[in-house]
Amino acid sequence: MRTTIFMAAVAAASIGFIVGQFQPAAQAHCQVPCGIYDDPMRITMLREDASTIRKAVTSMDDLMNEGNPLQGFNQAVRWINEKDQTSTKIQRVVSDYFLTQRVKAAPAGSPEHDVYIEQLTRMHAILVAAMKCKQHVDIEHVDALDAAIEAIAGYYPPSTEGG
């Protein structure tokens, strides 16, 4: 019985992955020099996405231990798909928005170079943590993702202007 459930899980996850590959990709921000940036909103979105991944991981664990294994399996597969898609969304926001539009290159030896390297390192940490969240269902990877997001949040504080 356990083998059958496992094989069904593998098949369902494979189908979910294949279907997900043909879904239209969401764009993090336009690729024209529009100059319209809301960095604090992007940080809020990253935090929300990390919370979604955390919910997926904890929900899957609960579902697999409930009394109805088939229903639990069905819902777990849905959470797997959400976890993976949300991880990809985080990677796209970091790559398409922050790395290409907000992190400014600074040549070696310039006063800004150390900050540039620090930002690259911190952005890379988010990308790796999101990848690990796709590969695993251990909460430690979600904790690492949260910490990596918080490590860049200070670069993009909310505006203090009255509005």
MARNUKE-803365 format. One record per atom (N, C-alpha, C, CB): residue number from 0; atom name; x, y, z. Coordinates in Angstrom, 3 decimals, m for minus. Glycine has a CB too. Example, Ala and Ser with C-alpha at 12.3 -4.5 7.8 and 13.67 -1.06 7.14 Angstrom:
<recs>
REC    i  at      east     north        up
REC    0   N    13.190    m5.690     7.800
REC    0  CA    12.300    m4.500     7.800
REC    0   C    13.200    m3.300     7.800
REC    0  CB    11.308    m4.473     9.046
REC    1   N    12.850    m2.250     7.080
REC    1  CA    13.670    m1.060     7.140
REC    1   C    12.900     0.030     7.870
REC    1  CB    14.084    m0.598     5.725
</recs>
This chain:
<recs>
REC    i  at      east     north        up
REC    0   N     0.831    m1.194     0.000
REC    0  CA     0.000     0.000     0.000
REC    0   C     0.873     1.254     0.000
REC    0  CB    m0.944     0.000     1.215
REC    1   N     1.934     1.273     0.859
REC    1  CA     2.822     2.430     0.923
REC    1   C     3.542     2.647    m0.402
REC    1  CB     3.838     2.258     2.049
REC    2   N     3.956     1.545    m1.051
REC    2  CA     4.637     1.644    m2.342
REC    2   C     3.705     2.226    m3.387
REC    2  CB     5.149     0.270    m2.793
REC    3   N     2.458     1.808    m3.377
REC    3  CA     1.480     2.316    m4.333
REC    3   C     1.276     3.813    m4.137
REC    3  CB     0.144     1.569    m4.190
REC    4   N     1.156     4.245    m2.891
REC    4  CA     0.989     5.676    m2.612
REC    4   C     2.225     6.440    m3.053
REC    4  CB     0.719     5.918    m1.110
REC    5   N     3.394     5.901    m2.768
REC    5  CA     4.629     6.558    m3.168
REC    5   C     4.708     6.693    m4.687
REC    5  CB     5.839     5.784    m2.640
REC    6   N     4.392     5.617    m5.408
REC    6  CA     4.452     5.656    m6.874
REC    6   C     3.439     6.653    m7.422
REC    6  CB     4.195     4.253    m7.469
REC    7   N     2.262     6.700    m6.813
REC    7  CA     1.261     7.675    m7.237
REC    7   C     1.754     9.096    m6.971
REC    7  CB    m0.077     7.428    m6.513
REC    8   N     2.455     9.298    m5.849
REC    8  CA     3.000    10.614    m5.525
REC    8   C     4.032    11.037    m6.554
REC    8  CB     3.620    10.612    m4.127
REC    9   N     4.902    10.125    m6.914
REC    9  CA     5.927    10.422    m7.917
REC    9   C     5.267    10.771    m9.254
REC    9  CB     6.893     9.218    m8.087
REC   10   N     4.277     9.984    m9.650
REC   10  CA     3.590    10.242   m10.916
REC   10   C     2.886    11.594   m10.884
REC   10  CB     2.578     9.126   m11.217
REC   11   N     2.185    11.885    m9.790
REC   11  CA     1.454    13.149    m9.698
REC   11   C     2.407    14.339    m9.682
REC   11  CB     0.577    13.166    m8.444
REC   12   N     3.494    14.212    m8.944
REC   12  CA     4.471    15.301    m8.901
REC   12   C     5.087    15.520   m10.281
REC   12  CB     5.574    14.999    m7.864
REC   13   N     5.356    14.451   m10.988
REC   13  CA     5.920    14.558   m12.339
REC   13   C     4.948    15.252   m13.277
REC   13  CB     6.279    13.171   m12.887
REC   14   N     3.702    14.867   m13.200
REC   14  CA     2.685    15.499   m14.051
REC   14   C     2.546    16.973   m13.695
REC   14  CB     1.320    14.781   m13.906
REC   15   N     2.527    17.269   m12.387
REC   15  CA     2.438    18.663   m11.960
REC   15   C     3.602    19.487   m12.458
REC   15  CB     2.368    18.745   m10.461
REC   16   N     4.797    18.911   m12.421
REC   16  CA     5.979    19.616   m12.905
REC   16   C     5.862    19.889   m14.401
REC   16  CB     7.251    18.806   m12.607
REC   17   N     5.456    18.882   m15.160
REC   17  CA     5.336    19.030   m16.615
REC   17   C     4.292    20.087   m16.963
REC   17  CB     4.967    17.682   m17.269
REC   18   N     3.146    20.033   m16.307
REC   18  CA     2.091    21.020   m16.562
REC   18   C     2.602    22.417   m16.205
REC   18  CB     0.802    20.683   m15.746
REC   19   N     3.328    22.515   m15.082
REC   19  CA     3.847    23.809   m14.653
REC   19   C     4.825    24.426   m15.631
REC   19  CB     4.505    23.669   m13.329
REC   20   N     5.513    23.613   m16.396
REC   20  CA     6.481    24.122   m17.360
REC   20   C     5.809    24.860   m18.518
REC   20  CB     7.323    22.981   m17.898
REC   21   N     4.536    24.605   m18.732
REC   21  CA     3.839    25.217   m19.855
REC   21   C     2.920    26.355   m19.433
REC   21  CB     3.044    24.177   m20.587
REC   22   N     2.983    26.734   m18.166
REC   22  CA     2.205    27.857   m17.680
REC   22   C     2.928    29.146   m18.068
REC   22  CB     1.992    27.770   m16.137
REC   23   N     2.177    30.207   m18.352
REC   23  CA     2.848    31.468   m18.673
REC   23   C     3.624    31.977   m17.463
REC   23  CB     1.826    32.528   m19.137
REC   24   N     4.800    32.501   m17.713
REC   24  CA     5.651    32.998   m16.639
REC   24   C     5.235    34.408   m16.251
REC   24  CB     7.129    32.970   m17.057
REC   25   N     5.182    34.667   m14.963
REC   25  CA     4.899    36.008   m14.482
REC   25   C     6.178    36.833   m14.556
REC   25  CB     4.336    35.978   m13.033
REC   26   N     6.064    38.054   m14.979
REC   26  CA     7.219    38.925   m15.063
REC   26   C     7.321    39.758   m13.793
REC   26  CB     7.136    39.830   m16.306
REC   27   N     8.520    39.883   m13.256
REC   27  CA     8.715    40.612   m12.017
REC   27   C     8.573    42.111   m12.227
REC   27  CB    10.075    40.295   m11.431
REC   28   N     9.005    42.590   m13.357
REC   28  CA     8.954    44.013   m13.639
REC   28   C     9.257    44.178   m15.129
REC   28  CB     9.970    44.828   m12.737
REC   29   N     8.881    45.304   m15.657
REC   29  CA     9.110    45.508   m17.083
REC   29   C    10.604    45.556   m17.391
REC   29  CB     8.429    46.798   m17.556
REC   30   N    10.962    45.310   m18.621
REC   30  CA    12.358    45.299   m19.042
REC   30   C    12.712    46.562   m19.826
REC   30  CB    12.644    44.060   m19.887
REC   31   N    11.924    47.603   m19.643
REC   31  CA    12.252    48.895   m20.240
REC   31   C    12.694    49.817   m19.110
REC   31  CB    11.026    49.501   m21.033
REC   32   N    13.466    50.844   m19.404
REC   32  CA    13.939    51.725   m18.328
REC   32   C    12.851    52.696   m17.872
REC   32  CB    15.171    52.508   m18.789
REC   33   N    11.839    52.174   m17.215
REC   33  CA    10.701    52.993   m16.817
REC   33   C    10.994    53.854   m15.598
REC   33  CB     9.515    52.118   m16.539
REC   34   N    11.920    53.405   m14.734
REC   34  CA    12.241    54.178   m13.545
REC   34   C    11.200    54.085   m12.448
REC   34  CB    12.426    55.594   m13.914
REC   35   N    10.252    53.179   m12.597
REC   35  CA     9.206    53.010   m11.586
REC   35   C     9.578    51.810   m10.723
REC   35  CB     7.790    52.816   m12.247
REC   36   N    10.004    52.091    m9.510
REC   36  CA    10.453    51.026    m8.619
REC   36   C     9.754    51.165    m7.277
REC   36  CB    11.991    51.060    m8.440
REC   37   N     9.352    50.062    m6.728
REC   37  CA     8.803    50.045    m5.374
REC   37   C     9.513    48.921    m4.622
REC   37  CB     7.228    49.842    m5.377
REC   38   N    10.750    49.207    m4.233
REC   38  CA    11.585    48.208    m3.593
REC   38   C    10.973    47.639    m2.309
REC   38  CB    12.926    48.801    m3.291
REC   39   N    10.438    48.472    m1.408
REC   39  CA     9.846    47.906    m0.189
REC   39   C     8.689    46.952    m0.497
REC   39  CB     9.356    49.028     0.722
REC   40   N     7.922    47.245    m1.541
REC   40  CA     6.842    46.339    m1.926
REC   40   C     7.410    44.997    m2.368
REC   40  CB     5.988    46.956    m3.050
REC   41   N     8.510    45.014    m3.110
REC   41  CA     9.129    43.764    m3.555
REC   41   C     9.620    42.949    m2.352
REC   41  CB    10.303    44.056    m4.523
REC   42   N    10.171    43.626    m1.354
REC   42  CA    10.609    42.930    m0.144
REC   42   C     9.395    42.308     0.551
REC   42  CB    11.357    43.904     0.819
REC   43   N     8.312    43.047     0.635
REC   43  CA     7.076    42.516     1.226
REC   43   C     6.594    41.294     0.450
REC   43  CB     5.974    43.600     1.250
REC   44   N     6.666    41.354    m0.870
REC   44  CA     6.246    40.223    m1.701
REC   44   C     7.148    39.007    m1.460
REC   44  CB     6.268    40.617    m3.196
REC   45   N     8.454    39.234    m1.351
REC   45  CA     9.373    38.129    m1.081
REC   45   C     9.055    37.482     0.267
REC   45  CB    10.831    38.624    m1.104
REC   46   N     8.786    38.316     1.259
REC   46  CA     8.430    37.784     2.585
REC   46   C     7.143    36.961     2.513
REC   46  CB     8.265    38.936     3.607
REC   47   N     6.164    37.480     1.791
REC   47  CA     4.894    36.762     1.652
REC   47   C     5.096    35.428     0.928
REC   47  CB     3.868    37.627     0.893
REC   48   N     5.900    35.439    m0.107
REC   48  CA     6.180    34.198    m0.836
REC   48   C     6.905    33.186     0.051
REC   48  CB     7.018    34.493    m2.090
REC   49   N     7.836    33.652     0.864
REC   49  CA     8.534    32.748     1.789
REC   49   C     7.546    32.166     2.805
REC   49  CB     9.685    33.495     2.521
REC   50   N     6.589    32.970     3.237
REC   50  CA     5.548    32.469     4.156
REC   50   C     4.697    31.397     3.483
REC   50  CB     4.647    33.628     4.640
REC   51   N     4.428    31.571     2.203
REC   51  CA     3.673    30.562     1.449
REC   51   C     4.449    29.252     1.397
REC   51  CB     3.370    31.061     0.017
REC   52   N     5.741    29.342     1.161
REC   52  CA     6.572    28.135     1.124
REC   52   C     6.573    27.449     2.489
REC   52  CB     8.019    28.482     0.696
REC   53   N     6.681    28.232     3.551
REC   53  CA     6.650    27.678     4.912
REC   53   C     5.319    26.956     5.145
REC   53  CB     6.855    28.806     5.976
REC   54   N     4.221    27.578     4.746
REC   54  CA     2.897    26.963     4.909
REC   54   C     2.821    25.656     4.119
REC   54  CB     1.780    27.937     4.447
REC   55   N     3.379    25.644     2.924
REC   55  CA     3.365    24.431     2.107
REC   55   C     4.111    23.297     2.804
REC   55  CB     3.988    24.705     0.729
REC   56   N     5.293    23.588     3.317
REC   56  CA     6.105    22.557     3.957
REC   56   C     5.402    22.005     5.194
REC   56  CB     7.484    23.119     4.335
REC   57   N     4.884    22.884     6.029
REC   57  CA     4.229    22.411     7.250
REC   57   C     2.911    21.708     6.933
REC   57  CB     3.981    23.579     8.209
REC   58   N     2.199    22.172     5.929
REC   58  CA     0.929    21.542     5.560
REC   58   C     1.150    20.148     4.989
REC   58  CB     0.177    22.407     4.547
REC   59   N     2.176    19.979     4.178
REC   59  CA     2.459    18.657     3.613
REC   59   C     2.753    17.650     4.710
REC   59  CB     3.637    18.728     2.639
REC   60   N     3.516    18.052     5.692
REC   60  CA     3.841    17.153     6.789
REC   60   C     2.566    16.742     7.526
REC   60  CB     4.839    17.820     7.759
REC   61   N     1.706    17.694     7.801
REC   61  CA     0.440    17.392     8.479
REC   61   C    m0.438    16.473     7.633
REC   61  CB    m0.317    18.688     8.798
REC   62   N    m0.544    16.765     6.351
REC   62  CA    m1.417    15.995     5.464
REC   62   C    m0.986    14.539     5.330
REC   62  CB    m1.454    16.635     4.099
REC   63   N     0.301    14.308     5.287
REC   63  CA     0.786    12.945     5.100
REC   63   C     0.609    12.092     6.356
REC   63  CB     2.248    12.969     4.697
REC   64   N     0.294    12.732     7.473
REC   64  CA     0.102    12.001     8.720
REC   64   C    m1.362    11.914     9.135
REC   64  CB     0.897    12.650     9.817
REC   65   N    m2.262    12.351     8.281
REC   65  CA    m3.688    12.282     8.586
REC   65   C    m4.254    10.920     8.210
REC   65  CB    m4.449    13.393     7.853
REC   66   N    m5.497    10.689     8.587
REC   66  CA    m6.131     9.383     8.419
REC   66   C    m6.523     9.013     6.997
REC   66  CB    m7.324     9.328     9.255
REC   67   N    m6.673     9.971     6.097
REC   67  CA    m7.079     9.678     4.726
REC   67   C    m5.872     9.889     3.804
REC   67  CB    m8.289    10.580     4.289
REC   68   N    m5.069     8.849     3.577
REC   68  CA    m3.818     9.036     2.843
REC   68   C    m4.012     9.507     1.397
REC   68  CB    m3.046     7.750     2.844
REC   69   N    m5.071     9.078     0.754
REC   69  CA    m5.274     9.493    m0.635
REC   69   C    m5.598    10.990    m0.719
REC   69  CB    m6.405     8.667    m1.280
REC   70   N    m6.495    11.451     0.150
REC   70  CA    m6.806    12.889     0.171
REC   70   C    m5.586    13.687     0.608
REC   70  CB    m7.998    13.181     1.112
REC   71   N    m4.866    13.176     1.604
REC   71  CA    m3.651    13.851     2.053
REC   71   C    m2.628    13.937     0.940
REC   71  CB    m3.053    13.133     3.251
REC   72   N    m2.498    12.874     0.187
REC   72  CA    m1.567    12.845    m0.933
REC   72   C    m1.972    13.871    m1.983
REC   72  CB    m1.507    11.440    m1.552
REC   73   N    m3.256    13.924    m2.294
REC   73  CA    m3.758    14.879    m3.279
REC   73   C    m3.423    16.313    m2.867
REC   73  CB    m5.278    14.717    m3.456
REC   74   N    m3.703    16.633    m1.628
REC   74  CA    m3.431    17.988    m1.158
REC   74   C    m1.928    18.246    m1.070
REC   74  CB    m4.089    18.221     0.208
REC   75   N    m1.156    17.235    m0.688
REC   75  CA     0.295    17.400    m0.605
REC   75   C     0.884    17.719    m1.974
REC   75  CB     0.948    16.135    m0.030
REC   76   N     0.387    17.055    m3.006
REC   76  CA     0.871    17.329    m4.362
REC   76   C     0.562    18.772    m4.748
REC   76  CB     0.233    16.351    m5.380
REC   77   N    m0.602    19.235    m4.369
REC   77  CA    m0.954    20.630    m4.665
REC   77   C    m0.009    21.590    m3.939
REC   77  CB    m2.419    20.918    m4.260
REC   78   N     0.325    21.267    m2.690
REC   78  CA     1.263    22.102    m1.951
REC   78   C     2.667    22.040    m2.553
REC   78  CB     1.304    21.677    m0.489
REC   79   N     3.061    20.869    m3.040
REC   79  CA     4.367    20.743    m3.700
REC   79   C     4.429    21.684    m4.903
REC   79  CB     4.625    19.272    m4.146
REC   80   N     3.395    21.653    m5.714
REC   80  CA     3.354    22.526    m6.890
REC   80   C     3.416    23.995    m6.486
REC   80  CB     2.084    22.262    m7.709
REC   81   N     2.669    24.373    m5.456
REC   81  CA     2.675    25.768    m4.985
REC   81   C     4.047    26.149    m4.450
REC   81  CB     1.605    25.980    m3.892
REC   82   N     4.650    25.279    m3.680
REC   82  CA     5.983    25.528    m3.114
REC   82   C     7.006    25.757    m4.225
REC   82  CB     6.423    24.344    m2.220
REC   83   N     6.980    24.899    m5.227
REC   83  CA     7.943    25.011    m6.321
REC   83   C     7.701    26.257    m7.168
REC   83  CB     7.882    23.771    m7.200
REC   84   N     6.450    26.556    m7.471
REC   84  CA     6.142    27.746    m8.267
REC   84   C     6.493    29.023    m7.507
REC   84  CB     4.658    27.759    m8.658
REC   85   N     6.232    29.031    m6.220
REC   85  CA     6.541    30.212    m5.414
REC   85   C     8.045    30.392    m5.280
REC   85  CB     5.895    30.103    m4.025
REC   86   N     8.779    29.302    m5.157
REC   86  CA    10.245    29.391    m5.121
REC   86   C    10.774    29.982    m6.424
REC   86  CB    10.871    27.998    m4.873
REC   87   N    10.228    29.543    m7.532
REC   87  CA    10.624    30.089    m8.833
REC   87   C    10.279    31.568    m8.925
REC   87  CB     9.943    29.316    m9.974
REC   88   N     9.130    31.943    m8.405
REC   88  CA     8.728    33.357    m8.414
REC   88   C     9.747    34.206    m7.648
REC   88  CB     7.314    33.527    m7.794
REC   89   N    10.190    33.715    m6.499
REC   89  CA    11.207    34.431    m5.723
REC   89   C    12.483    34.571    m6.544
REC   89  CB    11.500    33.699    m4.388
REC   90   N    12.900    33.504    m7.182
REC   90  CA    14.118    33.558    m7.989
REC   90   C    13.976    34.568    m9.129
REC   90  CB    14.448    32.168    m8.552
REC   91   N    12.831    34.643    m9.723
REC   91  CA    12.623    35.593   m10.825
REC   91   C    12.616    37.032   m10.350
REC   91  CB    11.322    35.293   m11.537
REC   92   N    12.002    37.297    m9.202
REC   92  CA    12.004    38.660    m8.674
REC   92   C    13.437    39.087    m8.344
REC   92  CB    11.099    38.763    m7.414
REC   93   N    14.185    38.206    m7.718
REC   93  CA    15.569    38.546    m7.377
REC   93   C    16.387    38.749    m8.649
REC   93  CB    16.206    37.442    m6.497
REC   94   N    16.236    37.869    m9.619
REC   94  CA    17.017    37.969   m10.862
REC   94   C    16.550    39.107   m11.752
REC   94  CB    16.942    36.668   m11.632
REC   95   N    15.255    39.137   m12.040
REC   95  CA    14.729    40.087   m13.022
REC   95   C    14.555    41.499   m12.480
REC   95  CB    13.417    39.597   m13.537
REC   96   N    14.347    41.619   m11.196
REC   96  CA    14.132    42.949   m10.628
REC   96   C    15.386    43.456    m9.916
REC   96  CB    12.948    42.927    m9.654
REC   97   N    15.794    42.749    m8.868
REC   97  CA    16.898    43.264    m8.070
REC   97   C    18.236    43.195    m8.797
REC   97  CB    16.988    42.504    m6.778
REC   98   N    18.624    42.026    m9.274
REC   98  CA    19.955    41.900    m9.864
REC   98   C    20.107    42.692   m11.156
REC   98  CB    20.262    40.450   m10.127
REC   99   N    19.087    42.746   m11.978
REC   99  CA    19.242    43.441   m13.254
REC   99   C    18.908    44.923   m13.182
REC   99  CB    18.381    42.793   m14.287
REC  100   N    18.121    45.345   m12.179
REC  100  CA    17.687    46.734   m12.177
REC  100   C    18.079    47.533   m10.946
REC  100  CB    16.231    46.779   m12.322
REC  101   N    18.288    46.870    m9.824
REC  101  CA    18.519    47.627    m8.590
REC  101   C    19.933    47.507    m8.052
REC  101  CB    17.562    47.178    m7.540
REC  102   N    20.600    46.391    m8.275
REC  102  CA    21.987    46.242    m7.825
REC  102   C    22.884    46.822    m8.914
REC  102  CB    22.346    44.728    m7.529
REC  103   N    23.622    47.842    m8.552
REC  103  CA    24.450    48.543    m9.529
REC  103   C    25.896    48.064    m9.442
REC  103  CB    24.376    50.064    m9.310
REC  104   N    26.438    47.665   m10.577
REC  104  CA    27.826    47.197   m10.637
REC  104   C    28.774    48.332   m10.256
REC  104  CB    28.166    46.658   m12.054
REC  105   N    29.840    47.956    m9.558
REC  105  CA    30.875    48.920    m9.178
REC  105   C    32.234    48.262    m9.436
REC  105  CB    30.727    49.368    m7.662
REC  106   N    33.106    48.941   m10.147
REC  106  CA    34.395    48.335   m10.481
REC  106   C    35.260    48.094    m9.240
REC  106  CB    35.144    49.222   m11.465
REC  107   N    36.099    47.057    m9.334
REC  107  CA    37.028    46.749    m8.243
REC  107   C    37.874    47.972    m7.945
REC  107  CB    37.930    45.536    m8.600
REC  108   N    38.082    48.219    m6.691
REC  108  CA    38.875    49.371    m6.286
REC  108   C    38.057    50.618    m6.024
REC  108  CB    39.887    49.666    m7.325
REC  109   N    36.817    50.637    m6.486
REC  109  CA    35.975    51.804    m6.232
REC  109   C    35.405    51.726    m4.819
REC  109  CB    34.832    51.899    m7.278
REC  110   N    35.016    52.865    m4.258
REC  110  CA    34.456    52.849    m2.898
REC  110   C    33.164    52.017    m2.782
REC  110  CB    34.180    54.274    m2.448
REC  111   N    32.440    51.869    m3.878
REC  111  CA    31.166    51.143    m3.866
REC  111   C    31.321    49.638    m4.097
REC  111  CB    30.249    51.716    m4.917
REC  112   N    32.528    49.190    m4.436
REC  112  CA    32.725    47.792    m4.813
REC  112   C    32.370    46.806    m3.694
REC  112  CB    34.158    47.581    m5.231
REC  113   N    32.758    47.117    m2.473
REC  113  CA    32.465    46.194    m1.369
REC  113   C    30.954    46.029    m1.163
REC  113  CB    33.120    46.695    m0.068
REC  114   N    30.216    47.121    m1.277
REC  114  CA    28.749    47.043    m1.148
REC  114   C    28.171    46.230    m2.297
REC  114  CB    28.114    48.463    m1.121
REC  115   N    28.688    46.431    m3.472
REC  115  CA    28.237    45.668    m4.651
REC  115   C    28.438    44.167    m4.432
REC  115  CB    29.001    46.127    m5.923
REC  116   N    29.609    43.775    m3.993
REC  116  CA    29.895    42.363    m3.742
REC  116   C    28.987    41.823    m2.634
REC  116  CB    31.381    42.170    m3.362
REC  117   N    28.785    42.609    m1.600
REC  117  CA    27.896    42.196    m0.511
REC  117   C    26.464    41.977    m1.019
REC  117  CB    27.905    43.253     0.615
REC  118   N    25.979    42.901    m1.847
REC  118  CA    24.628    42.752    m2.396
REC  118   C    24.535    41.509    m3.281
REC  118  CB    24.232    44.005    m3.200
REC  119   N    25.523    41.292    m4.138
REC  119  CA    25.524    40.097    m4.983
REC  119   C    25.501    38.821    m4.140
REC  119  CB    26.753    40.096    m5.903
REC  120   N    26.313    38.803    m3.109
REC  120  CA    26.386    37.633    m2.234
REC  120   C    25.052    37.387    m1.552
REC  120  CB    27.487    37.811    m1.187
REC  121   N    24.416    38.425    m1.093
REC  121  CA    23.129    38.277    m0.404
REC  121   C    22.009    37.881    m1.374
REC  121  CB    22.762    39.585     0.310
REC  122   N    22.032    38.430    m2.569
REC  122  CA    21.032    38.038    m3.570
REC  122   C    21.230    36.565    m3.952
REC  122  CB    21.127    38.949    m4.834
REC  123   N    22.481    36.167    m4.101
REC  123  CA    22.787    34.773    m4.419
REC  123   C    22.271    33.848    m3.326
REC  123  CB    24.300    34.580    m4.605
REC  124   N    22.386    34.267    m2.085
REC  124  CA    21.894    33.455    m0.970
REC  124   C    20.384    33.227    m1.074
REC  124  CB    22.233    34.127     0.368
REC  125   N    19.653    34.222    m1.529
REC  125  CA    18.199    34.047    m1.728
REC  125   C    17.948    33.039    m2.834
REC  125  CB    17.513    35.400    m2.071
REC  126   N    18.666    33.179    m3.945
REC  126  CA    18.484    32.253    m5.064
REC  126   C    18.760    30.811    m4.648
REC  126  CB    19.396    32.642    m6.227
REC  127   N    19.830    30.595    m3.900
REC  127  CA    20.183    29.244    m3.454
REC  127   C    19.150    28.723    m2.457
REC  127  CB    21.591    29.232    m2.819
REC  128   N    18.737    29.571    m1.523
REC  128  CA    17.744    29.132    m0.533
REC  128   C    16.427    28.760    m1.215
REC  128  CB    17.503    30.239     0.519
REC  129   N    16.009    29.533    m2.203
REC  129  CA    14.777    29.207    m2.939
REC  129   C    14.937    27.876    m3.677
REC  129  CB    14.421    30.339    m3.944
REC  130   N    16.107    27.642    m4.252
REC  130  CA    16.370    26.373    m4.922
REC  130   C    16.276    25.217    m3.927
REC  130  CB    17.758    26.394    m5.593
REC  131   N    16.868    25.402    m2.745
REC  131  CA    16.823    24.351    m1.719
REC  131   C    15.390    24.087    m1.268
REC  131  CB    17.692    24.741    m0.509
REC  132   N    14.563    25.129    m1.255
REC  132  CA    13.150    24.944    m0.888
REC  132   C    12.425    24.101    m1.935
REC  132  CB    12.446    26.312    m0.731
REC  133   N    12.848    24.190    m3.175
REC  133  CA    12.266    23.322    m4.213
REC  133   C    12.707    21.878    m4.002
REC  133  CB    12.677    23.806    m5.630
REC  134   N    13.953    21.692    m3.644
REC  134  CA    14.539    20.353    m3.563
REC  134   C    14.153    19.587    m2.306
REC  134  CB    16.026    20.455    m3.634
REC  135   N    13.792    20.305    m1.251
REC  135  CA    13.589    19.674     0.052
REC  135   C    12.288    20.128     0.691
REC  135  CB    14.758    19.983     0.980
REC  136   N    11.901    19.422     1.729
REC  136  CA    10.747    19.833     2.526
REC  136   C    11.150    20.026     3.990
REC  136  CB     9.613    18.791     2.415
REC  137   N    12.400    20.379     4.210
REC  137  CA    12.898    20.647     5.559
REC  137   C    12.706    22.125     5.871
REC  137  CB    14.397    20.242     5.697
REC  138   N    12.157    22.398     7.038
REC  138  CA    11.867    23.777     7.429
REC  138   C    13.139    24.608     7.542
REC  138  CB    11.112    23.801     8.752
REC  139   N    14.281    23.952     7.758
REC  139  CA    15.549    24.690     7.867
REC  139   C    15.852    25.476     6.582
REC  139  CB    16.707    23.716     8.173
REC  140   N    15.416    24.974     5.450
REC  140  CA    15.658    25.698     4.193
REC  140   C    14.754    26.923     4.080
REC  140  CB    15.433    24.768     2.985
REC  141   N    13.565    26.824     4.635
REC  141  CA    12.668    27.987     4.663
REC  141   C    13.227    29.024     5.632
REC  141  CB    11.218    27.571     5.076
REC  142   N    13.766    28.569     6.752
REC  142  CA    14.412    29.496     7.694
REC  142   C    15.564    30.233     7.008
REC  142  CB    14.931    28.734     8.945
REC  143   N    16.350    29.506     6.223
REC  143  CA    17.477    30.129     5.495
REC  143   C    16.961    31.144     4.476
REC  143  CB    18.334    29.046     4.779
REC  144   N    15.848    30.823     3.822
REC  144  CA    15.256    31.755     2.859
REC  144   C    14.798    33.026     3.570
REC  144  CB    14.070    31.095     2.117
REC  145   N    14.102    32.871     4.692
REC  145  CA    13.666    34.043     5.458
REC  145   C    14.858    34.912     5.851
REC  145  CB    12.895    33.606     6.716
REC  146   N    15.913    34.279     6.355
REC  146  CA    17.101    35.027     6.782
REC  146   C    17.760    35.742     5.602
REC  146  CB    18.112    34.084     7.454
REC  147   N    17.798    35.075     4.456
REC  147  CA    18.415    35.689     3.268
REC  147   C    17.606    36.898     2.794
REC  147  CB    18.536    34.654     2.125
REC  148   N    16.288    36.806     2.859
REC  148  CA    15.450    37.945     2.473
REC  148   C    15.673    39.106     3.445
REC  148  CB    13.949    37.539     2.443
REC  149   N    15.713    38.792     4.730
REC  149  CA    15.929    39.852     5.728
REC  149   C    17.297    40.501     5.556
REC  149  CB    15.795    39.287     7.152
REC  150   N    18.269    39.756     5.062
REC  150  CA    19.618    40.294     4.869
REC  150   C    19.666    41.382     3.799
REC  150  CB    20.572    39.175     4.497
REC  151   N    18.707    41.372     2.860
REC  151  CA    18.686    42.442     1.842
REC  151   C    17.666    43.532     2.164
REC  151  CB    18.377    41.851     0.468
REC  152   N    16.777    43.270     3.086
REC  152  CA    15.691    44.225     3.368
REC  152   C    16.224    45.596     3.768
REC  152  CB    14.789    43.686     4.477
REC  153   N    17.336    45.628     4.477
REC  153  CA    17.905    46.904     4.902
REC  153   C    18.351    47.798     3.758
REC  153  CB    19.059    46.656     5.796
REC  154   N    18.617    47.214     2.614
REC  154  CA    18.987    48.015     1.441
REC  154   C    17.785    48.763     0.872
REC  154  CB    19.602    47.121     0.360
REC  155   N    16.595    48.315     1.190
REC  155  CA    15.376    48.831     0.568
REC  155   C    14.327    49.183     1.629
REC  155  CB    14.804    47.799    m0.422
REC  156   N    14.631    50.159     2.491
REC  156  CA    13.691    50.492     3.570
REC  156   C    12.442    51.198     3.020
REC  156  CB    14.383    51.387     4.625
REC  157   N    11.341    51.087     3.761
REC  157  CA    10.130    51.810     3.357
REC  157   C    10.393    53.312     3.368
REC  157  CB     8.942    51.462     4.292
REC  158   N     9.710    54.006     2.522
REC  158  CA     9.849    55.454     2.433
REC  158   C     9.339    56.105     3.715
REC  158  CB     9.088    56.002     1.205
REC  159   N    10.013    57.153     4.145
REC  159  CA     9.568    57.888     5.323
REC  159   C     8.824    59.163     4.940
REC  159  CB    10.757    58.226     6.211
REC  160   N     8.618    59.336     3.636
REC  160  CA     7.910    60.524     3.153
REC  160   C     6.437    60.415     3.479
REC  160  CB     8.109    60.710     1.639
REC  161   N     5.840    61.491     3.885
REC  161  CA     4.398    61.521     4.120
REC  161   C     3.669    61.585     2.800
REC  161  CB     4.005    62.714     5.008
REC  162   N     2.484    61.016     2.747
REC  162  CA     1.823    61.006     1.460
REC  162   C     0.442    61.273     1.484
REC  162  CB     1.995    59.812     0.827
</recs>
